[in-house]
Amino acid sequence: MLLGEKNKSWNVFNVGWKIKEIGEKLYISRYTVSRHLRNLCSKNKTRNAIELMVKFSCFHPGEVFSHPVLTHRENQILDLIMQGFDSQGIAYSMSISSKTVRKHRENILRKLNVQSMRMVASLMLRLKIKH
């Protein structure tokens, strides 16, 4: 089953809410939300919620995600985030420290005025759809 109507959690994961907020909206515990997310990722062979969102969007593998407000380096990191890489994977692939990646991630959140990387992914997918 692909992300069917029975998965109430998917709709709120796609919006970019934090696990705590999802639990509050659906009246379930954070543990249950985390378990649903792990199950969705496992069933759809993805590593995390961001990769799951990209997989079921209308974009092709290898498509580059960027935002005009961000620097070239921040856009490179954003693109790797959208591919499902974590901070350590990004650091390794770009030959930079994980502390530098963390700082770039903070800058991305600040410049795009969002609170989580899931919100960034949701924003990027909506921007791509509008183009």
BELNORTA-V605064 format. One record per helix or strand. SS is the DSSP state (2 for helix, 1 for strand). FROM is the first residue (numbers start at 1). LEN is the number of residues. If there is no record, write none. Layout:
BEGIN
SS/FROM/LEN, SS/FROM/LEN
END
This chain:
BEGIN
2/8/8, 2/19/8, 2/30/14, 2/49/7, 2/72/11, 2/87/8, 2/98/15, 2/117/14
END
